[in-house]
């Protein structure tokens, strides 16, 4: 299927930023200049510029012009259940995972309620730091039902993410995500290389498979490096 005209323009503009032809702070050609260059309508150029601006590649100042921005924030969809390694790869960056803990743990009251199990029941527990390039992007704490993933503790989570391993076992039937703001405690701050008390965006995620809750995760992100982005409907 042929890509729409705005996507072709967007790709060309992004290529100029990626290859260094346009650098951070550079003013780019006006909409009218881009219309003439690509032979497309103003609406087409406008959508390409709007999406690049929303993604953090461009900065637009009314009455002044459009400029190349800095590196865009990492982003995740607020509803979709995604693999962080795939998200990072889609941005053209390298993903690296650093497992911190991998063990059995007893459920406290809060996590037991989330997993619809008894308090004190033993489940599998993991902590993994996910890096995007040379910066830690996500600190993942995850509780997993042993009867769903009996080999969970035998996995090398420096090579496969916990979510990818769970998806290999069975398709996720349903998911729930809650987004909340928190201040980093000392341990999370150390893993994410931010100051204690720094603002975080936390995704609290539950996933269901085979008719039951199989995983509960808390995904901590530095607020200055991460954002949530989603779109619904057909935006022209």
N, C-alpha and C positions, 0 to 999 in steps of 0.2 A: 504494500500500500504506500502511495506517495505521501511524503510528509507534507503537512500544510505549510503555506508560504511563510507564516510568522515563525514557525519552528526552524525553517531553513535560514531565515535572517538571524534568529537567535543563535543558531549554531555558528554562523560566520562571525558574529560579534564576540561570542564567547571564545572562539579560536584566537582572535586577535588579542584578547586579554591573556589567555593561557600561554601563548607563544611569546609574550613580552612586547608585542608591537604597541599595545596600549598598556601603560603602567599605572599603578595606583596614583590617583590625583590628576591624571590626564583628562582633559576635556575631550569628549568624543564629538563626531559630527552631529549636526542638528537633525531633527526628524526629516526636514525637507531635503537635506543633503543625502540622507540614507534612502529616502524614497527614490530620488533620482538614480543613486548608485545601483539599487537592487531592482528598480522598475516595479515597485509595488505601491499599494495604497497606503495612506497615512495610518489607517486603522491597523494594518499589518505590522508596520514599524512600531506603532504605539504599543501593541500587545507584546512584541518581542522585548521592548525596553521595559515595559511594566513588569514582566516576569523576571528579567535580569535584576531589576531593582528590588523586587520582593525577595529574591534569593540572595541579595547582598552583594552582587557583583558591581552594581552601579549605584550612584547617588544622584538624585535629580533635585535641582534647586530651582524653584519657580522664578522665571525672569532672568536666570543666570545661565543655566545649561545643565548638561548631564556629564558626570565625571565617573571615572573608574574608582570603585571603592576598594576596600581592603579585602582580605580573605573572608568569604561568607561564613556565618555561623553554621555549625552542623545542625541538621534539623531532622525531625522525625514526625511522622503523621500522628495526630493525637488519638486516632481510633485504630488504625491498622496494626496488626501484630507483625513486627518486622525483625529481621536478624540484623544486629548492629554491624556485623562484618560486611553484610551486603550493602547496607546504607553507606558505610565508609568507602567501599569499593566503587559505588555508584558516583561518588564525588571525586573519583580519581586519586584517592589517597590510600596509603597502606594501613591495614589493620594489623594490630598485634595484641595478643591476649596474654595476661599474666595471672595465672591461678594463684589465689592466696590461701584459701581453705577449701577442703573437700572432705566431708566427714558425715557421720550420723549426728543428729541433734534432736532434742526433745522440743516439741511444739509448746510455745507459751500460749496464753489464752487468746491473744490477738491473732496470731498466725493460725492457730487451730480453728478459730471461727472462719477465717478466710478460706482455709482448705476444707472446711466442713468435716473436720476430724476431731478426735478427743484431745483435750489438753494433756500434755505429757506423752502423747504418742510419738514414737521415733520415726523420723523421716530422713531423707538425704538433704544435705545442706552444702551450698558452694558459695564462694566469694571469688569474683574474677574482675580484674581491672582491664578495660578495653581501651587501647590506645589508637588515636588517629594521628599517624605520622609520629612526631616526637612529643605529643601532648596526651595525657590521659583524658579521655572523653566521658567514660562511663564506669562507675563502680557498681557492679551487679551483685546483689545478694539474692539467692534463690533457694526455695524449699521445694522438694520434688517427692512425689509419692513413690515409695519403693516398689509397690506392686505394679506400677505402670512402667517404671524404668529401672529394672533390677540391676543393670550394669552401669548405672550412672556414676558410681564412685570409681569405676575402672577407666573412665574416659580421660584422655589427655586434652584438657580444655585450653591448652596453648595452641592446639591444632584444629579443634572444632569447637564452636560456641555451644553453650548449654542449650540454647533454643534450637540450633540446627540438629543437635543430637535428639532432642525430643520430637522434632518433626520427622525424623527418620523412623521413629517407632510407630507413629500414627498421626493422621491428619488432625489438626486442631479444629474442633467442632464449634467452639465459641471462645470469645475472649472479652475481658473487661479491663479497662485502664482508667485509673484515676490520677489526675495530675495535681500535685500540690507543691507549694514552696516551703523550703526548710532552710535553716541555717546549718552549716556543716559542723558536725562535732569533730573532736580532735582526730579520731581515727579515720573518718571519711575524708577529712581535709588533707590528711597526710597522703592518702591513696590518690587523691585527685590533684595534689600539688596546689592547693589553695589555702588561704588563711582560715583558721578556726573561726566560725561565725560567718563565713562567706555565703552569699545566697546560692542556693541549689534549686534546680527543678528536678522533682522526683516523680517518676512514673511508678505507680503501684499497679502491678499487673497480675491477673489470674487467667489461667487458660484451662479449658475443659476438653477432654477427649474420652471417648468410650463412655460418655454419660456422666462423668464425674470430674471434679477439680483435680488436675494432675500436677499443677505447678503454680506457685505463688512467688512473685519476684518484686524486689524494690530496686529500681534503677536510678542511681544518683548521677546528676550531671551538673557541672559548673554552669551557672546561669549565663555567664559572659561568653561561653563557647557553644551554647546550645539553644535551640528554639523549637517550638512545635509549629507545624505548618500543614494545612489541609485545604482542600477545595472541593466544593460540591456544585453540581449543576454544570451547564455548558456555557463557559465564559467565552464570549466572542472577542 
